[in-house]
Amino acid sequence: MKFDVVYKKRVKIDDLNALVTELSEIVGPDWVSTEEADLVAYSKDYQLITNRWIMENKVPGLPHVIVWPENEEEISRILICANRKKIPVVPYGEGSGVVGAAIPVYGGIMLDMKRMTDIIEVNKQNLTVTVQTGANGKWLERQLEQKGFLIGHVPQSFHTSTVGGWIAHRAAGQFSTKYGKIEDIVLSMRVVLPNGEIIDTKLYPRASNGPQIERLFLSSEGTLGIVTQATMIMWPLPEKQQGVSFAFDAIEDSLKATQLILQKQIYPAVVRIYDKQETERHFYNEPQAKNRLMVIFVCEAPISSLVELEISEIRKTCLECNGTDCGKNPVDHWFETRFNVKETSVYMPKGQIADTIEISCMWDDAVHLYHSVINELKKLDGLLLASGHASHFYPNGVCFYFTFSGIVPEGKSPEEFYNSAWDAAMIATLNSGGSISHHHGIGINRARWMRDEHGPVLDLMKKIKHVIDPNNIMNPGKLYDEPERE
Ligand SMILES: Cc1cc2nc3c(=O)[nH]c(=O)nc-3n(C[C@H](O)[C@H](O)[C@H](O)COP(=O)(O)OP(=O)(O)OC[C@H]3O[C@@H](n4cnc5c(N)ncnc54)[C@H](O)[C@@H]3O)c2cc1C
């Protein structure tokens, strides 16, 4: 097959055959591939601009070899081999990341975790589940449901992402306001370090025992080691689930209502505020939401009366903030369509460039930040759509999730247009006091904003990376590389 490689940094491996032979000895010849179809399949994740490249016969990065290990010992031997030969290793879950974090920009070994999916223990007394990190999210939740439990981590990519990918990106699910982000859910983990050492962090409910090393691996995007096992919090299945929705005239009122609800220590499982544009796209069947914003709440708990109390407090607060009760139908519609992501696939064949950008901020920056990002996106030449919803909520702040789409203006390349939209959103976010990512991560897309996000703390991160991975074999080109901005 003839194709171009976009990232021209692929390392030269002197003796690829010797590497393949050594890897085959470790995992068995059936679990190593240098087939071109496999190399192309593992050349990307789900960063949207890369889908366009594939349609143009371009692959983002090309690995040299794919390997599917079965256990930690094999991973340890692979990393020892890669370290000796100074060959990049990129961990791979299910490739649903949207920021290019799994793209092998320097080539090397793609280490796919899909053979490591065992549930090691379900501990009903501690309410924990220990699982290998190659486990698929939907599959894991289904296994637990059969035993009467749930983790409650349901990202929109539930069907196509792994526990390891969640940890590597500090992911957030649709029910995060009640069950937490993944960093609130994971208690301990097993990690294979770049030198091949296998470490287990200790399991405890809380402790005061020195820096929490396991936190380092949350959001590390495969750059510090391979997380192979995690112990996570689970809960009994809810006895009751109830939804309610409200329409608002102004985003200010809807944000105020949700802030008050969270600060009353009411944690609905789901809260979503759709701005007017998104309400029009998603809730066109709801007459009371016409030209207004739709807000969805879902409460659930093992005690029914708790749910009823939460719903009544939510109703009271929303009505006090000028909301109109729209009942349950919009919530049912949300449940029916919550995994539907056809929008972005519809744009691309029409030549449009689209993407989604999620950020977070404290409550006192929220209103300004929302308007600022939308206004900056709308200023772009070629922009057709800029909209947003608030998707994750905390007593102290909120996550906004923006969508943009446009056509490339004359004189600009698709990549220039794409980057200018990202730059507009990132600058507006930083200037408004926000954080550049809430749950999708940094990958390639946001690397040029890491210095603005962290300042000198980025230098400390680089030092930690160097201590753990002195040969920089783990997912090089990510997080710490500060690419120049145009
Ligand atoms: C339609 C759609 C909807 C999405 N919705 C959400 C959402 O609601 N919430 C959300 O948080 N994200 C969402 N995402 C983004 C994505 O699904 C998540 O980032 C997910 O956590 C990635 O998991 P994965 O297993 O596919 O990881 P991959 O994409 O395979 O890898 C992601 C990163 O993790 C590293 N990695 C993978 N496994 C390991 C491991 N075991 N040890 C160390 N590093 C590892 C990789 O090297 C890479 O850097 C969505 C994506 C899509 C396409």
The ligand as a Gaussian input file, in Angstrom:
#p B3LYP/6-31G(d) Opt

LIG

0 1
 C      -16.775000       9.022000      20.687000
 C      -15.843000       9.234000      21.842000
 C      -16.357000       9.615000      23.065000
 C      -15.491000       9.810000      24.159000
 N      -16.027000      10.126000      25.365000
 C      -15.211000      10.275000      26.441000
 C      -15.770000      10.559000      27.723000
 O      -16.982000      10.645000      27.906000
 N      -14.900000      10.715000      28.759000
 C      -13.552000      10.588000      28.601000
 O      -12.825000      10.730000      29.586000
 N      -13.009000      10.327000      27.387000
 C      -13.802000      10.154000      26.319000
 N      -13.257000       9.872000      25.093000
 C      -11.792000       9.788000      24.944000
 C      -11.228000       8.356000      25.146000
 O      -12.184000       7.393000      24.957000
 C      -10.620000       8.210000      26.474000
 O       -9.502000       9.052000      26.523000
 C      -10.206000       6.794000      26.874000
 O       -9.823000       6.884000      28.223000
 C       -9.090000       6.185000      26.064000
 O       -9.031000       4.791000      26.352000
 P       -8.344000       3.748000      25.372000
 O       -8.291000       2.453000      26.105000
 O       -9.021000       3.726000      24.045000
 O       -6.884000       4.363000      25.273000
 P       -5.960000       4.608000      24.000000
 O       -6.573000       5.610000      23.108000
 O       -5.557000       3.308000      23.416000
 O       -4.689000       5.249000      24.717000
 C       -4.787000       6.500000      25.325000
 C       -3.481000       6.816000      26.073000
 O       -3.342000       5.933000      27.165000
 C       -2.114000       5.221000      27.087000
 N       -2.401000       3.897000      27.640000
 C       -3.350000       3.017000      27.244000
 N       -3.340000       1.942000      28.038000
 C       -2.360000       2.133000      28.965000
 C       -1.856000       1.377000      30.060000
 N       -2.377000       0.187000      30.383000
 N       -0.842000       1.894000      30.792000
 C       -0.306000       3.110000      30.487000
 N       -0.742000       3.861000      29.458000
 C       -1.763000       3.384000      28.720000
 C       -1.739000       5.259000      25.613000
 O       -0.347000       5.146000      25.424000
 C       -2.234000       6.636000      25.239000
 O       -1.282000       7.583000      25.627000
 C      -14.093000       9.653000      23.989000
 C      -13.597000       9.264000      22.748000
 C      -14.456000       9.056000      21.684000
 C      -13.877000       8.630000      20.369000

